[in-house]
Amino acid sequence: MNRLNGKVALVTGGSRGIGRGIALRLAREGALIAVHYGSGQDAAEDVVKTIKANGGEAFSIGANLNTAAGVNQLIQLLDKELMLRTGEIHFDILVNNAGIGIPESFEETTESAFDEIFAVNVKAPFFLVQKSLSRLRNEGRIVNISSGVTRVAYPPIMAYNLTKGAINTFTLHLAKLLGPRGITVNAVLPGMVRTDMNADFLDSPEAQKLLADMVALGRMGEPSDIADVVAFLASQDGRFVTAQLLDVTGGSHL
């Protein structure tokens, strides 16, 4: 379809799961993809290899996003790579996908775990966008990956839920701030998606059926289900859509 020919996209957490699906999808549309990874360099290189094998262009960049210093490192590496490939540091699409969860219940959550999940899931996107404002071209796109748990009460992952609620609010205010530049800002809210990160929840046919029965469309999500929506928002087709929280759960918990 090549709706993104000539565009440059940064996908954080692009080495696996939903992020991998997004990176592959945007590459199919013709964008040059910066595949960010935190620790999975081999997985990120595999994404790059797959993109190139299918006629696309991509490169990987590694940075730990649990500190502001890590965000600065990511920006510096991105600047360097883009200068080599395009002769400038500007890009068009930012997908804030990188995120972590914690296994502790609300009652068991420690201060250090709370601080870490907020650092990666909230602070990193905040400062990454801040550092990207002078680099993101007018008429650009920001897509934040939130979660369907922001509309469904699920106390066992309370801290995670709070971080995604913050991302929703961040999306709203960014859309207002960046609207005059023609930059759209939206959040995509996945439900349970079949990825390696969710393998523990999907270890039996019974568990998979239980989860599928909670969804109006009768199945769990796939990374491609999320990636297709991101591709729409990143393209010219999504030019008049901003400040939206797009539920992509298949109708979970209706």
C-alpha positions as CSV (number, residue, x, y, z in Angstrom):
1,M,0.0,0.0,0.0
2,N,3.0,2.3,0.6
3,R,1.0,5.0,2.5
4,L,4.1,5.9,4.4
5,N,6.7,6.2,1.7
6,G,9.3,8.8,2.6
7,K,8.3,8.7,6.3
8,V,10.5,7.8,9.3
9,A,9.1,6.1,12.3
10,L,10.5,5.3,15.8
11,V,8.8,2.4,17.5
12,T,9.9,1.9,21.1
13,G,9.9,-1.6,22.4
14,G,9.8,-2.7,18.7
15,S,11.7,-6.0,19.2
16,R,8.9,-8.2,20.3
17,G,5.1,-8.6,20.7
18,I,2.9,-5.7,19.8
19,G,5.9,-3.5,19.0
20,R,7.3,-6.0,16.6
21,G,4.0,-6.2,14.8
22,I,3.8,-2.4,14.6
23,A,7.4,-2.1,13.2
24,L,6.7,-4.8,10.6
25,R,3.4,-3.2,9.6
26,L,4.7,0.4,9.2
27,A,7.7,-1.0,7.2
28,R,5.2,-2.6,4.8
29,E,3.7,0.8,4.3
30,G,7.1,2.1,3.2
31,A,8.4,3.9,6.3
32,L,12.0,3.7,7.5
33,I,11.8,2.1,10.9
34,A,13.9,2.7,14.0
35,V,13.4,-0.4,16.0
36,H,14.1,0.4,19.7
37,Y,14.9,-2.3,22.2
38,G,15.8,-2.2,25.9
39,S,17.7,-5.5,26.3
40,G,16.6,-7.7,23.4
41,Q,19.2,-6.8,20.8
42,D,19.0,-10.1,19.0
43,A,15.2,-9.9,18.7
44,A,15.5,-6.3,17.4
45,E,18.0,-7.4,14.8
46,D,15.7,-10.1,13.8
47,V,12.9,-7.5,13.2
48,V,15.3,-5.5,11.1
49,K,16.4,-8.5,9.1
50,T,12.7,-9.4,8.5
51,I,11.9,-5.9,7.3
52,K,14.9,-5.8,4.9
53,A,14.1,-9.3,3.6
54,N,10.7,-7.9,2.6
55,G,12.1,-4.9,0.8
56,G,11.9,-2.4,3.6
57,E,14.4,-0.3,5.5
58,A,15.1,-0.4,9.2
59,F,17.8,-0.2,11.9
60,S,17.9,-1.0,15.6
61,I,18.8,1.2,18.5
62,G,19.2,0.1,22.1
63,A,18.6,2.2,25.2
64,N,17.2,1.4,28.7
65,L,14.2,3.7,29.2
66,N,13.9,3.4,33.0
67,T,15.8,6.7,33.4
68,A,15.8,10.2,31.8
69,A,19.4,9.4,30.9
70,G,18.2,6.4,28.9
71,V,15.8,8.6,27.0
72,N,18.6,11.0,26.2
73,Q,20.8,8.1,25.0
74,L,18.0,7.0,22.7
75,I,17.6,10.4,21.2
76,Q,21.4,10.7,20.6
77,L,21.5,7.3,18.9
78,L,18.5,8.1,16.8
79,D,20.1,11.4,15.7
80,K,23.3,9.7,14.7
81,E,21.6,6.9,12.7
82,L,19.2,9.3,10.9
83,M,22.0,11.6,9.9
84,L,23.8,8.7,8.4
85,R,20.7,7.5,6.5
86,T,18.7,10.6,5.7
87,G,21.1,13.5,6.3
88,E,18.9,15.0,9.0
89,I,17.6,14.2,12.4
90,H,13.9,14.8,11.7
91,F,11.3,12.0,11.8
92,D,7.5,11.7,11.2
93,I,6.0,9.0,13.5
94,L,6.6,8.2,17.1
95,V,5.0,5.1,18.6
96,N,5.3,4.9,22.4
97,N,5.0,1.2,22.8
98,A,7.7,0.2,25.3
99,G,6.3,-0.8,28.6
100,I,6.6,-3.2,31.5
101,G,4.4,-4.9,34.0
102,I,5.0,-6.1,37.5
103,P,3.9,-9.4,39.0
104,E,2.9,-8.0,42.5
105,S,-0.7,-7.6,43.5
106,F,-1.9,-4.2,44.9
107,E,-1.2,-5.4,48.4
108,E,2.3,-6.6,47.5
109,T,3.5,-3.8,45.3
110,T,6.7,-2.2,46.7
111,E,7.8,1.4,46.3
112,S,10.7,0.3,44.1
113,A,8.5,-1.7,41.7
114,F,6.0,1.2,41.6
115,D,8.7,3.7,40.8
116,E,10.1,1.4,38.0
117,I,6.9,0.8,36.2
118,F,6.0,4.5,36.3
119,A,9.6,5.3,35.0
120,V,9.3,3.1,32.0
121,N,5.6,3.4,31.2
122,V,5.0,7.1,32.0
123,K,8.2,9.1,32.5
124,A,10.0,7.7,29.4
125,P,7.2,8.6,27.0
126,F,6.8,12.0,28.6
127,F,10.4,13.0,28.2
128,L,10.8,11.2,24.8
129,V,8.1,13.3,23.3
130,Q,9.6,16.4,25.0
131,K,13.0,15.7,23.4
132,S,11.3,14.9,20.1
133,L,9.4,18.1,19.6
134,S,12.1,19.8,17.6
135,R,12.7,16.6,15.6
136,L,9.1,15.6,14.8
137,R,8.0,17.1,11.6
138,N,4.8,19.1,11.2
139,E,1.9,16.9,10.2
140,G,3.6,14.1,12.2
141,R,2.0,11.4,14.2
142,I,2.3,10.2,17.8
143,V,0.6,7.0,18.8
144,N,0.7,5.9,22.4
145,I,0.0,2.3,23.3
146,S,-2.3,2.3,26.3
147,S,-4.5,-0.6,27.5
148,G,-8.1,-1.8,27.7
149,V,-7.6,-2.0,31.5
150,T,-8.2,1.7,31.7
151,R,-12.0,1.0,31.2
152,V,-12.1,-2.4,32.9
153,A,-11.6,-2.8,36.7
154,Y,-8.8,-5.3,37.2
155,P,-7.2,-4.7,40.6
156,P,-4.5,-7.4,40.4
157,I,-2.4,-5.2,38.2
158,M,-3.2,-1.9,39.8
159,A,0.1,-0.1,39.3
160,Y,0.1,-1.0,35.6
161,N,-3.4,0.2,35.2
162,L,-2.5,3.6,36.7
163,T,0.4,4.0,34.2
164,K,-1.9,3.5,31.3
165,G,-4.5,5.9,32.7
166,A,-1.7,8.5,32.8
167,I,-0.9,7.7,29.1
168,N,-4.5,8.4,28.2
169,T,-4.4,11.8,29.9
170,F,-1.0,12.5,28.3
171,T,-2.6,11.8,24.9
172,L,-5.4,14.2,25.4
173,H,-3.2,17.1,26.5
174,L,-0.5,16.4,23.8
175,A,-3.2,16.5,21.1
176,K,-4.2,20.0,22.2
177,L,-0.6,21.2,22.5
178,L,0.5,19.9,19.1
179,G,-2.7,20.4,17.1
180,P,-1.5,23.8,15.7
181,R,1.4,21.9,14.1
182,G,-0.9,19.4,12.4
183,I,0.5,16.6,14.6
184,T,-2.1,14.1,15.6
185,V,-1.8,12.3,19.0
186,N,-3.9,9.2,19.7
187,A,-3.8,6.2,22.1
188,V,-4.6,2.6,21.1
189,L,-6.0,0.4,23.9
190,P,-5.3,-3.3,23.3
191,G,-6.9,-6.1,25.3
192,M,-5.4,-9.5,25.8
193,V,-3.1,-10.1,22.8
194,R,-1.3,-13.3,21.9
195,T,2.4,-12.5,22.5
196,D,5.3,-14.2,24.2
197,M,4.9,-11.7,27.1
198,N,1.4,-13.1,27.8
199,A,2.5,-16.7,27.5
200,D,1.9,-17.4,31.2
201,F,-1.8,-16.5,30.7
202,L,-2.1,-18.7,27.7
203,D,-0.6,-21.9,28.9
204,S,-3.7,-24.1,28.3
205,P,-6.6,-24.4,25.9
206,E,-8.9,-23.8,28.9
207,A,-7.3,-20.4,29.7
208,Q,-7.4,-19.4,26.1
209,K,-11.1,-20.2,25.8
210,L,-11.9,-18.4,29.1
211,L,-10.2,-15.2,27.7
212,A,-11.8,-15.5,24.3
213,D,-15.2,-15.9,25.9
214,M,-14.8,-12.4,27.5
215,V,-14.5,-10.9,24.0
216,A,-17.5,-9.9,21.9
217,L,-15.7,-11.1,18.7
218,G,-14.9,-14.4,20.3
219,R,-11.2,-14.5,20.1
220,M,-8.0,-13.0,21.6
221,G,-6.1,-10.3,19.8
222,E,-3.1,-10.7,17.6
223,P,-0.3,-8.2,17.2
224,S,-1.5,-7.5,13.7
225,D,-4.9,-6.4,15.0
226,I,-3.2,-3.6,16.9
227,A,-0.6,-2.8,14.2
228,D,-3.3,-2.3,11.5
229,V,-4.9,0.4,13.7
230,V,-1.6,2.1,14.3
231,A,-0.9,2.1,10.6
232,F,-4.2,3.8,9.9
233,L,-3.5,6.5,12.6
234,A,0.1,7.0,11.2
235,S,-1.1,7.4,7.7
236,Q,-2.7,10.3,5.8
237,D,-6.0,8.4,6.3
238,G,-5.9,9.3,10.0
239,R,-5.1,13.0,9.4
240,F,-8.3,14.3,11.1
241,V,-8.3,11.9,14.1
242,T,-6.7,13.2,17.2
243,A,-7.1,13.0,21.0
244,Q,-8.8,9.7,20.7
245,L,-8.6,6.6,22.8
246,L,-9.2,3.7,20.4
247,D,-10.4,0.6,22.0
248,V,-8.9,-2.4,20.1
249,T,-9.9,-5.2,22.5
250,G,-12.4,-6.8,20.2
251,G,-15.2,-5.8,22.5
252,S,-13.7,-7.2,25.7
253,H,-15.8,-7.2,28.9
254,L,-18.8,-5.6,27.4
